[in-house]
Amino acid sequence: MRYEVLGPLAVWDAAGLPVKVPEAKVRALLASLLIHGGGPVPADRLIEDLWAGNPPDGSVNTLQTKVSQLRRVLGRERVIREPAGYRLLLADDTVDAVRFQELAERARAHEEPAVKGDLFADALALWRGPAYADVAESLFAHSEIARLEALRLAVLEDHAEVRLTLGEHTALAAELGELVARHPLRERLRMAHMRALYRSGRQGDALQSFQELRFHLEEELGVSPGPGAAALHEAILRQEPHLAPPTVESLSCRTNLPTPLTSLIGRQEAVGQVRARLNSDSNTRLVTLTGLGGVGKTRLAIAAAHDMAERFPDGVWLVELAGLGGASDPDDIAERVITTLGLCDTAASEPSLDDLVGWLCRAVAEKRLLILLDNCEHLVEPVAAFAGAVLSTVPGGRLLVTSQEALGIPGEVVHPVPPLALPEHTDPGAVARSGAVELFVERAAAAVPGFTLDAENAPAVSAICRRLDGIPLALELVASRLRTLSPEELATSLDGRFTPPEVRARGLPARQQTLRGMLDWSWQLLTEDERIVLRRLAVHADGCTLSSAEAVCADRELRAERVPDLLSRLVDRSLVVREAGRFRLLESVAAYCAERLAEAGETAAVRARFVRCYTELAERQSERLRGPDQRHCLERLNAETINLRRALDLAVTGNDAGHALRLVNAMTWYWFLRGRLTEARRSLQAALTADGESAPAARRTARAWLAGIELRTSPVDAAPVPAGADPTAGLGDPVLRARLQWFVGTGLTGHGRHYEGLRLVEASLAGARAARDHWGEAAALVELAGHSPARGESHAELGAALFHEVGDRWGQLRATRSLALAAERNGDHARTERLHREALLVAEELGLWTEVVEALSWLGQTALAGGHARRAAELYERALSVSAERAYHRGEIRAEIGLGLAARLDGDREAAKRHLNRALAKSRSSGPAAGAAEALAELAELELVPRA
């Protein structure tokens, strides 16, 4: 069970499905037990909490009734009766309030500002509203609510200070204003706001904020601001240098490289060589690290790429290709890169993305970035084609590739990665200087605390390292065996195991035979159940969670409840890696286990369970994407993207149309929210061409989804939906049909076919109301609000209320924008700005970057209308930065035009001309004619070019 109290009380079961807790008193009982954190609560205390001094007759029996009702919902074993009272059985991380505090503590303990900021943001994202909102009026909850609110405000202040160190002062200046107004006496919050205002060029506003603090403190508490706030006030008056924003160089480091769990040993010279070759000033633009599996190519590549982000202002990015099938093409690789770089939702805004490689190359043509393509040996030809395209069109781009063979294209520098250096002598000093020995000793000390290299064990350790040819993976696998064997016994055991020729795989190079022999030896030491779990894990393309491991590995012979213990044993043996709650196999181990899976004759059955597991996961998450758990679901599906793609590939190639269609139907709304429309189109088309049995309704549903996607990705002159056609016809589920009518209808209106589109949206509204689907009703109302000036505001208000009721943040964003447009039509500029700021916060929360740019642009337009040139320029600068980072060309054009208008309002004609000419150039190169027309019109207004 998972309990959420940072907002309305919510309960989720182990499968991620909501659990309804009926009746207010039962919910209050659960809240009281949660407030006590799993400790015992006397019956008298519970009676007081539930009835506040006015208990009913027979209150003890009534309480027992409520407890029984709660047990029926949660399970009898979760609500325990003890002599000291009733207790709710809680695991460590099942309450979001506990998780919130843990994330905050982890953030405060971390030294890296970017990581601190992410952890604080993750903690704050758990809040869905006021804590314990259901029982906020109950006396028993007051102290806990106050405690959690105080913790939240402290984390907000921590987060603001970290964001200041990261240079996010412009955003903070805008965001903290409302929070400061709600908490005018919090000096630390006020000081963060003052710094943000000052760094954003608003010194006067920063000084005014201090005066407001002084006024409130004197009026309400009769005191003056503390020394910290007073000192900051003086520093702002003097414009002291330490208040300046962080330098651009410190803000330009963007990367998704993981932090290694262990140190890299024996590769310092190689790291320096790779870095020197990839230096942004070097002529070398492609380096391929080659070597046998298990030799440490990926670790070397990541180590070399670390600390290079400052040389590449647009980032250093790791793109994992192990999960792509061997039949993948260059566009599949480009799609993976687009997603990794965060260009996915902006790519969707461009029509006709059939050439993803070409689009990506144009999007990053002016960027300076390093892309690490990892595990490419099964994709040498498509990776070579992709690399050639990037190198020929992106002069500031560098590629670092890991593969067991070179790509063989012009400009490639091949860097072989040999095994670690072996000891040449037997004395402990010389042995210790060997890279292979150093790695073995470090991993041995991790497995057996206190283990050190000494004169007694040095010969045995040296023999082990030579026997394993210095291959890092083999050394790491064998080190854990020191828990049960001495170094001498281990060396003897290896000699005995590796000498017989049958252990060696014929036809393999000697060192590859060594690794194979090491894996064979490790396999033989496992129990049968451990072997079953290990080989079945190989079906995953990108690791898995514990629940997925249980679903895929368990069958009639191996019960699911045994999988966690078996996984733990495999982690202890270094055959499985556990990272951030996921279990992974290293690529060499995965390849070996895939062979063992085939030998056991289990490949088809395990793949079928894998496809079923991820299809069901997608279906469980699909509906929750429209509710209060939206952000969590987006993150879960983000994490499982590679496995979900693998499941679809297996379903299509395995002639399992039923699961393929179920999977794409469940995933399309996620792809839409993430802007991955090209992926949606290709996946739907693949599922619809798959062979095998499928439900007719599933096929009709997929065709309707595809129609809506094609309307959003096709040129205006194309006709993916014939005139007068309703792709949703024949669907029996009234809720699904109404939602798909809305989806296709909005696609038609965006395609210029307004009458047909509005007809379908109106039908959607009627269908949703008849089916009592509040989400569908809200979506239709918000869409119709933009097409009906007379009823637009009332439609938007009702749509916003319904989206708020179901807890859909994306829907609230859309409704807020409609309300802002209505407020703008009514001339209510203050409300317009407030609503656009609300939309901006939600868009940033969900990572919807085109929506972020749109909200910033609307805010800039509002500032211009109010005559605030500097504020408008700040907003458009931020919109330009996000647009350029995400390759959102339309956003860049709009931002440049906005900056031109702001400069003109400020009287700077030269700056206005510069921005408008940039907009014109970008518009002509990327196509949107409207942008060109607007830029030309503004230039003509300035009399810088003749009117057309």
N, C-alpha and C positions, 0 to 999 in steps of 0.2 A: 504494500500500500504506500501511496505517496500523498502527503497532506500539504495543502497550500493555505496559509493563513494571512499572507501579505496581500490582502484584498478580501473579497467574499470567500468564505470557507469553501474549499473544494477538495474532493478526494478522488484519487485515480488508482485503479487496480494495477497489478503487475503487468498486464498487457497494454497499459496506457489508456484504458477506457474509463470514462467518468463513472463514479459511483454516487448515486443519489442518496442523500441522507434526508429522509422525510421528517417533517414536523419541526417547528421552531425549538421546542424543548429538547428534542434529541440532538439537534445541531448545537444548542447551548451546552448540553452535556459533553459532547465531543470537544467543543471549544475549551471548556474548563479542564478536561483531561489533558488536552494539548498544552494549555498554558502551564500546567504543572510538569511538562517535559517528560512524561513517562513515569513520574513518581506517584506514590499512592495518595489518594485524596479521600479523606473520611467521608462517610455517607452524609453526616450532618453538614459538612462544608458544601457538598454537592447540592443538597436540598436548599441551602441558603443561596447558592449561586443561581439555581434555576428559578426559585420563587421569591427571592429578595425579601425575606421577612414575612411573607404571606403564603406559607405552604398549605397545600390542600389537606383535608382529612386523610389519614392513612398515607402520609407523605413517604414513609419508608417503602411501602408496597408500590406506590406510584413511581418512586425512583427506580425500583427494581424492574418495573414495566419498561421504563425508558431505557434502562441498561439492556434489557432483552431486545428491544427494538434496534438499538445500536449494534448489538452483537449479530443480529440477523443481517445487517448491512455489511459490517466489517469482517465478520467471522468470529465465532465464539472464542477462539483462542487469542484474539487480539485485545479483548477487554477482560481483565483478570480481577478476581475478587481475592483480596488478602486480608489478614487481620487488621492491617492499618487502613484499609479502604480499597477503593477501586483504582485500577491502574491500566493505562493504555500501553500496550507493548509496542515500542518504537525501535526501529533500527537506527543506525548512526546518521543516515543522510536522507531521511524520509520526510522531514518537515522543511519547507522552504525558508522559514525563519532561521533555522539552524544553518542551512546551507548559506544563507545571506551572511551570517556572522563569520562563517569559515572562510568564505571568499574575501571578505573585508580583511580578515587577519592575514590571509595569504598575501593580499595586495600590499598591506603595510610592511610585511616582512621582505618583500621583493625589492631589489635595488634598481632594476631596469624600468625607467619611467613608462615605456610603451606597454610593458607587461602589467605594471601596476594599474595603468589606465584601463586596460582590457578587463582585468579582474574586478576593479571597481564597477566598470560598466556592466559586467555580468551579474554582479551582486545587485545593482540597482534595477536591472531588467527583471528581477524576480518579483518586484512590486507591481501588482495589478490594480492597486487602489489602497484606501486606508486599511491598516491592519485590522483583522478580526471585524470586518465591516458588518457582518451579520449580528454581532453582539456588542456593537460599539456603545449602546446605551446601558448595557448591563454593568453594574458596579464591579463585579468580579474581574472584568476585563480591563478596567481603566488603567491600572498600573502597568500591565503588560503592554497595552497599546502605547502608553506614554514612553515606556522603555524602548520599544521598537522604533517609534517615531524619532526619538532622540538619536538612536543608532543610525537611522536612515539619514538624518540631517548631517551627522558627523561624516558619514561616507560621502554624501554630496559635497561637503566641504573638502574632504580628502581628494575626491575625484577632480574637483575644480582646480585645486592646486597642482595636481599632476598634469592636467590639461594645459595649464599655464606654462609649465616647463616644456611641453610639447608644441607650444606656439599656437594653441587654439584660442587665442584671446578674442578674436573677432566673433567667433561663435558663442563664447562664454558671455561676452558683453551683451549679446542679444538674449541669451537663455536665462541668465541669472537675475534679470530685472524683476520678473514676476515672483521668483522665489524670495528675493530680498524683500519685496513688498509684503509677502506673507509672514516673514520672520524678520521684522525690522531691527530687532535687538541683538541678533547674532553677529558679533563683531568679526569673527573669522570669515563668515560668509560674505559680509559686507566688504572686507578687505580683498577677498578674491575678486569680487565684482569691481572694486576700484582699480585694481591692477589691470583687469581685462579692459576696462574702459580706457585707461591711460594708454595701454599698449595699442589700442585700436585708434589712437589719435583723438580721443575724446577727453582731453584733460579737464575741460570745464565740467563735463558730466561726472567725472571721477570726484572732483572737488565738491560738487553739489551732493553727491552720494554721502560724502563724509558729513556734510552739514545736516543731512537728514538723520544720520545716525546720532549725531550730537543732540538734535532736537528730541528724538524719541527717547533717548536715555534720560535726558533731563526731565521730560514730561512724565514718564512712566516710572522711573526708578530714582530720579533725583541724583544721578551720577554723571560723570563725564566719560568720554571714550577712553579706553585703556591705552597704555603706552605704545602697544604695537600699532593700533590704528592711528594714534596721533603721530607716530614716527613716519608711517606711510604717507599721511597727509602732508607732512613737512617735505618728505622726499619728492612727492608729486609737485609741490610748489617750486622746488629747486630743480626739477627735471633731472634727478640724479641718474647717472649712467646705468646703475645696477637694475633700474626699472625697465630698461629696454627689452624688447622681445628677444627670444633666443635667436641665434644666427641661423640663416637659411640652411647652412651645411648640416647643422644638428637636426634639422627637421626632414631632411631629404631621404633618410634611410627607411626604405620600405622593403620588407621581405617576409616570406612565409617559411623560411628555413627553420627546421626544428632545433631545439636546444639538445645537444647530444647528452645521453644519460651517463656516458662514461667518456673518459679522456681518449684522445687519439694518440697512439703510441707508435713510434718508429717511422713516422711519416713527415717529420718536420721539414726536411729538405724537399720532399716532393710537394708539400703544400706551398712552399715558397716558389718552386718552379712553376706550378700551375697558376698561381696568382700573378707572377711576373708575365706569363704569356697572355693572361686575360686582362691585364691592365688596360684601362680605357684609352691609354696613349699608345698601346701596342698595335702593330699591324695584324697580329693574329686575332681572328674573330671566332674561330671554332677549334676547341680542344676536345678530343675524345679520349677518355680514360678506358683502356682495354685491359682485360685480364680474366682469369678463370673465375667462376662463381665462388663466392666466399672469401675472396682475396682482399675485400675492403674498398672496392671502387666507390661505392656510395658514400661511405664515411669520409674518404679522402676528398671527394667532390664537395661535400657539405662543409668540411673544414676549410677548404680553399675558398669557397664562396662566402663564408662568414667573414665579417669585417670588411667586405668589399662594397657594401651598400653605399658607403659615402662616395665611392667612385662612380656609382651608377645612380643618378638622381631619381630615375623612374623605377628602381627596385631591382632586387635579386630574388628570383622566383624558382622554387623547386616544383617540377611537373612530373609526377609519377606516372609512368606508362606501363607498368607491369600488368595492370588490370585490363588493358586493351587487348582484344583478340588479334590473332595473327592475320586476319583478313582486313584489318583496319587500313584506312587510306589516309593521305595527308590531311584531309578535312577533319577526320576524327582526331588527329593530333592537334590541329588548330583549335578545334572546339575545346579540348582539354586545356590548352593554353589560355584561350579566351576566358574560360571559367576561372582559372587560377589567378589571372591578372585582374579579375573583377570587372571585365568588360562585358560580361554576359547580358546584363539587363539593358545596356546601351546598344549592344549589337542588335538586339531585337527591334530597336526603333528604326532600323534601316531596312528597306524593302529588298527582296530578291537576294537573300544571302545564300545562294547556291555555291558560291566560291568563298568558303570560309578562310582559306589560306590567304587569298587576295585581300579580303576584308581586314583580316588581322594585320597583314603587312602594311596596308594603308593606315590603319588605326595607330600603329606604333612607329610609323615611318620616321617621325622626328624625335623619338624617345631614345634615351640612353639607358639600356637595361641589360641584365644578364639573366638568361634562362637556362636552368639546369634540367636537361631531359634525362631522366633516370630509368635504367633497365630497358634498353632499346634493342637488345640482341634479337628479339623475335619480330622486330619491326624495322630492320635495317633499311630496306628500300623506301618505305613511306617516310621514315625519319630523314633519310638523305634528301628526298624531294622537298620536304618541308624546310629543312635546314638551308638548302640551296635557295629557296624562295626568300627566306628571311635575310640571308646574307646579301642577296642581290638588291634588296629594296630598303633595308633598315641599316643605314651606315653606323648608327650608334649602338647597334645590338651586338651582343656577344652570346655564344652558345657554348655550354659545357655539357658533354654527353658522356654517359657511362654505358658500356656495351662490351660484350665478349668479343666483338669484332668491329673493325673500323667501318666508317660510312663510305669511304672511298670517293669523296668529292673534292674538287679543287679548293684549296685554302685550308683544308683540315690538317691540324697538327695532332699526331697520335702520341699519346703518353702512356706507355705500358706500365701497369701497376704490378710489380713482382710481389711474391710473398715477403714476409718480414725477414730481416737478416738473422742468420743462424749463428750460434756460438761457435767460435773457432778453437777455443781452448777449454780446459776443464776447471781452471781455478776460478773461484767464485767471482772475483773482480772482473775478469774477462767475460765470464758467462753473463753477468748482470748487465753488461753494456750491449748485449744483443737485443734487438727489437722484439724478436719472438719470445725470448725469456722474460723481458720486461712486461709484455702483454700477459703472458701466462701467469706470472707472479701476481700481477694486479688482480686478474680475475680469480685466481686461487684465493687470494686474501679476502675477496668479497664473498666467496663461498665458504671459506674456513677462516673466520676472524683470527688474527694473530699469526697466520702463515707468513713466513719470510724465507728468503733465499739464504742458505748458509753453506758452510763447507761440507756439511754432511749430505745435504740433499742436492747440491749443485750438479753432480754428475747425472743423477736421475732426471732432474729438470732439463738439463742439456739434451739428454737422450730423447726425452718426450718431444721436445721442440724439433729436433732433427728428424725424428720418426714421422712427425706430422708436416714436414717440409716448410714450417713457418707460416702455414696458412691460417690467417686469423680466425676464421669461423671454426676450423677444427680445434684450434687451441682453446677457444672459448667453450666449445662443447665439452671438451675433456676435463677442463679445470674443475668443474663442479663435482667430478668423481673423487676428488680428494676428500670429500666428506666421509667416504667409506674406505678409501685405499690410501696407503702412504705413497709418496712419489716413487719409491723404488718398486712397489707392487704395481703401480699404474704403468710404469715404464715396461716392466716384464709382461704385463697383460697386453699392452699394445704390440709388443714384439710377437707375442703368441698369436694375436688376432690378425696381424697384418702380413705375416710371412706367407701363409698359404695362398697360392695363386688364385684359388676360387673366390677370394674376397675381392680381388681386383676386377674391375670391369674391363673386358677386352676392348682394345681399340682406342682407349682414352689415353691422353698424355699422362706422363707419370704423376705429375702433381694433381691432375684431375682425378686420377685413380686413388691418390691418397685421401682426397676429400670424400670420394665415394666410399672408400674403406672406412673412414671415420664415421660417416653417416650410417653405414651398415652396422658398425660396432655399436653405435649409440642405439640403433633400432633394436638390436638383439638384447640389449640390457633392459628394455621396456617390458612391462607386463602386456598381456594381450589387450586388455581394455585401454591401456595407454596408447598402444599402437592404433587401435580403432579410432580414438579421438584425434590423434595426430594426423593420420592420413585423411580423415574426413574434413579437417580444418582446411586442407589444401584447396577446396572448392572455392573458398572466399578469395576475392580479388584484392581486397583492401582491409584485411583484418576483420574482426567482428566483436560485438558485445557478448557478454555472457549469455543473455537470453537467446541470441541468434546461434551461438555455439550449441546450446542445449537443443534447439529446434533442429539443427542440421545434423548433429552428431548422434543424437539419441534414436533408438529404434526399439523393437520388441526385446532384443537381447540386452541392450544397454539403456538403463533407465535415465531419464533426464536429470534426476536429482544427483546422479553420480558424476555428471560431467564437471561441475565446479571443482571437486576434489582432484579429478584426473588432470584438469587443466593446471591446477596449482602445482602438481607434481612435474608436469612438463615444463612449466616456467622455471621451477627449481633446477631442472636439468639443462636449462638454456636452449631448449629446442623450440620453445614458444616465448615470444617477447610480449610483455604487458606494458602498454603505454596509454596513459590517460583513460583507463577503463576499457581499452580495446586489446584484443589478443591477436598477435600477428605472427606469421612465419617469415623468416628471412627467405629471400628468393631461392637460394640454393636448397634450403630445407623444403620449401614449398614444391619445387620441381621434383625432388626426391619422393616426397609424400604423394604427389600426383601419380608417380609410377607405382607406388605401393597400393594406391587406391585402385588403379587399373588391374594390378595383379590379383587383388582380392575380389575382382568382379563387381565392385560396388559403385563404379563411376556413375552409371545411369541412375541408380536409386538415390545416391547422395545429391546428384545434381537436381533431381526432381524435388527432394526435400528443400534444397537451397532455393529453387525457383518458388516453391510454395511459401517458404518462410518470408522471402522478401516481397512477394506479392501481397501476402497478408499484412506485412508491416506497412506497405504503401497504402493499403486500404484502411488500416487503423488510423494512420496519420491523416488521411485525406479529409475526413469530415472535421477533424480537430483543427485543420488549417483555417476553418471558418469560425473559430471560437477563441476563448481567452488564452488558450495554450498555443496560439499561433506562432509566436517567436520560437518557443521550444520545439515545435514541430518542424519549422523551417531549418533550425540548426540540426535536428536529428536527420532530416532528409539530406541536408548538405553533407553530413558526415557519412551517409550511406550511399552517396551518389554513385561511386564506382561499383559497389556491389549490386545496386539496382540496375545499372547498365548491364552488368554481367548476367544478371538474372534474365533480363529481356533478351539478350543475345542467345542464351541457352534455350530459352523458350522458343524463340524463332527458329533457330537451327535444329532444335529437337522436335519440330512439328507439333508444338504444344500451343496452338492458337488460343485455347481457352485461357491459360495463364497469361500469355502475352497480351491479350486484349484487356483482361482484368487489371494487369499491371499498368498499362498506358492510360487506361481510363482513370485509375486512381492517381496517377502522377501528373496528369496534364494541368491541373490547377496549380500544383507546386511549380511546374515549369513556367506557367504564366506569371505567377507572383515573382519568380526569380528572373523573368524576362528571357528565359531560354527557349524562345519560340522556334528557333531552327532545330534544336534538339527535340522539341515536342513534335514538330512536323515529321522529321525523319523517323522518330520512334513510332508514331501512329501509323505512318505508311508501312513500316516494317511489320508491325503487328497485324495490320490488315491483309498483308500478303502471306502471312504464315499459314502453313497447312495444319490440319488437325481439326478435331471437333471443338466447337465453341457455341455459346448461347447466342441466338440471333439478336437478343437485346444488347449484348455486349458489343457486337459488331456494329449495330446501328448507333450505339453511344459513341464508339470510336470514330465513326464517320462524321457525327455531329461535331465532336471536339475538333476533328481535323478541318472541317469547314470553317469553324471559327478561327483556328490558327492560320489557315491559308489566307483568309480575308485580311489578317494582320501582317502577313509577310509577302503579299503579292502586290505588284504594281497596280495602280488605279485602273489601268486599261485592261487588266486581266479579269476573268469572271470565274473565280473558283466555286461560286454558288450560282446556278442558273437563275434567271429572273423568275420571281414568283415561287421559288422552291422553298420548302421548309425542311431542312435536314433533320429536324427533330421528330418528324412525323413517324408514328408507329411506336414511339417509346411508351411503355406502359406505366412506368413509375412517374407519378405526377410531379413530385418534387424535382426529380432529375430532369424531366422534360422542361419544366419552367426555368430551371437554371440554365439549361443549354439553349433555350430560346433567347434568354437574356444574352448569353455569350455570343451566339451567332448574330443576334440583332445588333449588339454594340459593334461587332466586327463590320457589319454592313454599313452602319452609320459612319464609322471611321473610313470606310472604303468609298464614301461619297453617295451611297444608296440610302438616303435618309428615310424616304417613305417606307421602303421595305423593312429597314431596320427598326424604325419606330413601331411598325405594325407588330413585329415579333416581340419587341420589348413590352408593348402593351398586353400582348397575349401572355407573356411571361408573368406580368404583374397579376393578371386575373388568375392564372394557374397557381401562382404561389399563395395568393390569398385563399383560394379554394382548398389548397393542401395545408394551410396554416403554417407555411414555411416562412418564418420571419426573415431569415437571411435572404431568400429569393425576393421577397417583397421589398426589402431595403435596397437591394442592388438595382431592381427595376425603378424604384422611386428616385434614387439618386441619378440614374441615367436620364430619366424623363425630366428631372429638374433642370437640366441644361438645355432642354428643347422647348420648355414652356415658361416663358417669362412671367406669365400671369400667375401660375401656380408653382413656379420654381422653388420659391422659398419654403412654402408649406410642404412640398414634396421632399425637399432636402432636410427639413426639420424632422419629419416623420422618419425618413430613411436613417438619419443620424441616431435618432432614439432607438430604432430597431437594431441597428448595428451595435450600439452601446449595450443593448439588452443581451445580444448573443455574444458580445465580447470580441468581435472581429476588429482588430486594429487597422487592417488594410481598408476595411469598409468604412471605419470612422475617418480615415484619411480622405477617402473619396467624398464622403458626405461633408466633411469640413471644408474641402475645396469648393463644393457646390454652394455651401452657406456663405463662404467668403465672396464668391462671385455675386451672389444675391445682395450681400451687404454693400458691395462696390456699386452695384446698380442703384441701390438706395442712397448712395452718397455717405454711408456710415464708414468713414475711413478708419476710425479707431477699432471698430469691430472687424473690419476687413483685415487689418494688420494682425490683430490678436488671433484670428482664425488661421491665417497663413502661418503664423509662428507655431501654432498647435500642429498644423499639418507637417511643418518642417521637423518637429520633434518626433512625430510618429514615423515619418519617412526615414529619418536617421536610425531610429530604433530598429526598424525592420530591414535596413540596408537596401532600400529601394532608391537607387542613386538618381535615376531620371526624375523621380518624384521630389527628391531633395533639390535638384536643380530648378525644377519648376516652381517649388515653393520659394526658393531664394529669389528667383526672377520676379515672381509676383510681389514679393516684399520690396524688391528694388523698384518695381513700377509704382507701388504705393508710396514709397519714399520720394520718388520723383514728383508724383502728383502733389505731395505736400510741400515741395520745394526744398527737400533735404538732400542736397547734392552729395555731401560727404557720406551720409548714411547709405544712400543708394549705391555709391561707388564701392563701399565695403561689401555690400551684399552681392553686387555683380562680380566683384573680384573673387569672392568665395564661390559663386556659381561657376565662374570661368575655371577656377582651380579644380573643382570636382569634375566638371565636364572634360577637361583636358586629361585628368587622371583616369577617367573611365572611358575615354574615347567617344564621348557623346557630342557629335559634331553639331547637331542642332542647338544643343545647350551652349556650346562655345559661341556660335553665331549670335544667339540671343543675348548672351552676356556681353559680348563685344559691342553690340548695338546699345545695350543699356549703359555701358561705360562711356560710350560716345555721348549719349544723352546727358549723363551726369556731368561729364566734362564741359559740355556746352552750357548747362545750367550754371556751372561754376565759373563760366567765362573763359575757359581754356580751349580756344578754338583749335590749336595745334594738336592737343591731346584728343579732342573730339574727332578730328580728321584721321588721326592715327588709328583709333579704335574702329571707326566706321570702315576704313579701307581694309583693315584686317578682317572684319565681318564679311565684307564684299569678296575678298580673296577666298576665305574659307567656304563661303556660300557657293562660289563658282566651282571650287574643286570638289565639293561634296554633293552638290545637286539641288538643295532646297531653294527653289526660285523665290519663295516668299521672303526669305532672308535677304536675298540679293535686292529685291524690290524695296524692302524697308531701308536697307543701308543706302541705296541710291537716293531714296526720297530724303533721308536725313542729310546726306551730303549736298543735295540740291538745296535744301533749306538753308544750309550754311553758305550757299553760293560758292561751293568749292568745285562743283562740276555743273555744267548747264543742265537745266531741266530737260527731261526727255519729251 
